[in-house]
Amino acid sequence: MNEVLRLEAISKTYNRGKPSAVTVLNGASLSVGRGEVVALVAPSGAGKSTLLHIAGLLDTPDEGRVDLAGREMTGLPDRARTAARRADVGFIYQFHHLLPEFTALENVVLPQLANGVAARAAQARAMDLLASVGVDHRAGHRPAELSGGEQQRVAFCRALANAPKLLLADEPTGNLDPGTSDQVFGALMAVVRATGLSALIATHNMELAARMDRVVRLEQGRVA
């Protein structure tokens, strides 16, 4: 199985060299194979968000190596990391973070325009993605006019807009009630499976974790 993501011996300490220094990751290693969906389980404050940020090139480790889509990312300049992140990584957070002044359709179109996709093609892909999670009929509505579940489905589509190789999700249904969470997660998994996308999904919900291919735990700064 080809690996889309490999983290080797990742360490991260905040406020290094100060009395208030906190070591969040301490030699954490993890891989995600092509088409594999991995659940990352950890208590609050254990460092899962930091691990996801390092995996997605939003942060850099103090030590260790990050390989994305077969290419080493460690030590690359910011511009190269930004280009790799834009091309290969999609992010979903607990809160949707949609742009409030734009419609659902526009929120999915904008990342594509930033990546050089023509407007007509971007709109067509955005509508296809919204349809795949059952919210195409809400394409013309702004985020404030959508339910929590609809907002998060649109956020999924935005994360997938540029056809990334890796999806990173941090408690993607943690802000939803149990019934809506189950429906929204099912929609996400259907799209992930249909596209063969690789995903690393942090969750507290063990029922959702059990629906993924593999479960790993982050304990004392290491992946178990």
C-alpha positions in Angstrom: 0.0 0.0 0.0 1.5 3.3 -1.1 1.7 5.9 1.7 0.1 9.4 1.2 1.3 10.6 4.6 4.3 9.5 6.7 5.3 11.2 10.0 8.6 9.9 11.5 9.6 10.7 15.1 7.8 14.0 15.2 8.5 16.1 18.3 7.1 19.5 19.2 7.7 21.7 22.3 6.1 25.1 22.8 8.1 27.8 24.6 11.3 25.9 24.1 14.0 26.8 26.6 11.6 28.6 28.9 10.3 27.5 32.3 6.8 27.3 30.8 7.9 24.9 28.0 5.3 22.2 27.1 6.2 19.1 25.1 3.2 18.2 23.1 4.6 15.5 20.7 7.6 13.3 21.6 8.7 11.0 18.8 5.2 10.5 17.3 5.2 8.3 14.1 2.3 7.6 11.9 1.4 6.7 8.3 -1.7 6.8 6.2 -1.9 4.7 3.1 -3.5 5.5 -0.2 -7.3 5.2 0.1 -7.0 4.5 3.9 -9.2 6.3 6.5 -7.5 6.4 9.9 -9.1 7.5 13.1 -6.9 9.5 15.5 -8.2 9.2 19.1 -6.8 11.3 22.0 -8.1 13.1 25.0 -8.3 16.9 24.9 -4.9 18.6 25.2 -3.0 15.5 24.1 -1.7 17.1 20.9 -3.9 15.8 18.1 -4.5 19.3 16.7 -0.8 19.9 16.7 -0.2 16.6 14.9 -2.8 17.4 12.3 -1.3 20.9 11.7 2.2 19.4 11.2 0.8 16.7 8.9 -1.0 19.4 6.9 2.1 21.7 6.7 0.5 24.4 8.8 3.2 24.0 11.5 6.7 22.6 11.6 8.1 20.0 14.0 11.2 20.6 16.2 12.4 17.2 15.2 11.3 14.5 12.8 10.3 14.1 9.2 7.1 14.7 7.2 6.5 13.0 3.9 3.5 14.0 1.8 2.5 12.2 -1.4 6.0 10.6 -1.6 7.9 13.9 -1.1 9.8 15.0 1.9 8.4 18.3 3.3 10.8 18.8 6.1 12.9 21.9 5.7 11.1 23.2 2.6 10.7 27.0 2.3 7.3 28.5 3.2 6.3 29.0 -0.4 6.9 25.4 -1.4 5.1 24.2 1.7 2.1 26.5 0.9 2.0 25.2 -2.7 2.1 21.5 -1.5 -0.6 22.2 1.1 -2.9 23.9 -1.5 -2.5 21.1 -4.0 -2.5 18.0 -1.8 -4.3 18.7 1.5 -7.9 19.4 2.5 -8.8 20.5 6.0 -12.1 20.1 8.0 -12.5 21.6 11.5 -15.1 21.2 14.2 -16.5 24.6 13.3 -17.2 25.1 9.6 -15.3 28.4 9.2 -17.2 29.2 6.0 -17.0 32.7 4.7 -20.2 34.3 5.9 -20.6 36.8 3.1 -20.5 34.1 0.4 -23.1 31.5 -0.6 -22.5 27.8 -0.2 -21.6 27.5 -3.9 -19.2 30.4 -3.7 -17.4 29.0 -0.6 -16.6 25.8 -2.7 -15.7 27.8 -5.8 -13.3 30.2 -4.2 -10.5 27.7 -3.3 -10.6 26.5 -6.9 -10.2 30.0 -8.3 -7.3 30.5 -6.0 -5.7 27.4 -7.5 -6.1 28.6 -11.0 -9.3 26.8 -12.1 -11.5 28.5 -14.6 -14.8 29.9 -13.1 -17.1 27.7 -15.1 -15.3 24.6 -14.3 -15.0 25.6 -10.6 -18.8 26.1 -10.4 -19.5 22.8 -12.1 -17.3 20.9 -9.7 -18.7 22.8 -6.7 -22.2 21.8 -7.7 -21.2 18.2 -8.2 -19.6 18.1 -4.7 -22.6 19.8 -3.0 -24.9 17.2 -4.8 -22.7 14.4 -3.5 -23.5 15.3 0.1 -27.1 16.3 -0.5 -27.0 20.1 -0.2 -27.0 21.2 -3.8 -30.5 22.6 -3.3 -28.9 25.0 -0.8 -26.2 26.2 -3.1 -27.5 29.8 -3.2 -27.8 30.2 0.6 -25.2 31.9 2.9 -23.9 30.0 5.9 -26.2 31.8 8.4 -29.2 30.4 6.4 -28.0 26.8 6.7 -28.4 24.3 9.5 -25.3 23.1 11.4 -25.3 19.8 9.5 -25.6 21.7 6.2 -22.8 24.0 7.1 -20.5 21.2 7.8 -21.4 19.4 4.6 -20.5 22.5 2.7 -17.2 22.7 4.6 -16.5 19.1 3.5 -17.1 20.1 -0.1 -14.8 23.1 0.3 -12.0 20.8 1.7 -12.4 18.5 -1.3 -12.7 21.3 -3.9 -9.1 21.0 -5.2 -9.1 17.2 -5.2 -6.5 16.8 -2.5 -4.6 13.6 -1.9 -5.0 13.8 1.9 -8.0 14.9 4.0 -7.3 16.0 7.6 -10.3 16.5 9.9 -10.2 17.7 13.5 -13.4 16.6 15.3 -15.5 17.2 12.1 -18.8 16.4 13.7 -18.0 17.4 17.3 -20.2 20.5 17.1 -23.3 18.5 16.0 -26.0 16.6 17.9 -25.6 12.8 17.7 -28.3 12.2 15.0 -26.9 14.9 12.8 -23.3 13.8 13.5 -24.1 10.3 12.3 -25.8 11.6 9.1 -23.0 14.1 8.3 -20.2 11.6 9.0 -22.0 9.1 6.7 -22.1 11.6 3.9 -18.4 12.4 4.4 -17.4 8.7 4.4 -19.5 8.1 1.2 -17.6 10.8 -0.6 -14.2 9.7 0.7 -14.8 6.1 -0.3 -16.1 7.1 -3.7 -13.0 9.2 -4.5 -10.5 6.8 -2.9 -9.2 9.7 -0.8 -6.9 9.1 2.1 -8.0 10.7 5.4 -6.8 11.2 9.0 -9.7 12.1 11.2 -9.4 13.1 14.9 -12.4 12.2 16.9 -13.6 11.5 20.5 -16.5 9.4 19.2 -15.5 5.8 19.3 -18.6 4.7 17.3 -17.4 6.9 14.4 -13.8 5.7 14.9 -15.0 2.1 14.5 -16.3 2.9 11.1 -12.9 3.8 9.8 -10.2 1.4 8.6 -7.8 1.8 11.5 -7.7 3.5 14.9 -4.6 5.0 16.4 -4.2 6.7 19.8 -2.1 9.6 20.8 -0.8 9.0 24.3 2.0 11.0 26.1 3.1 12.5 22.8 3.4 9.3 20.9 1.1 7.4 18.5 0.1 4.0 19.9 
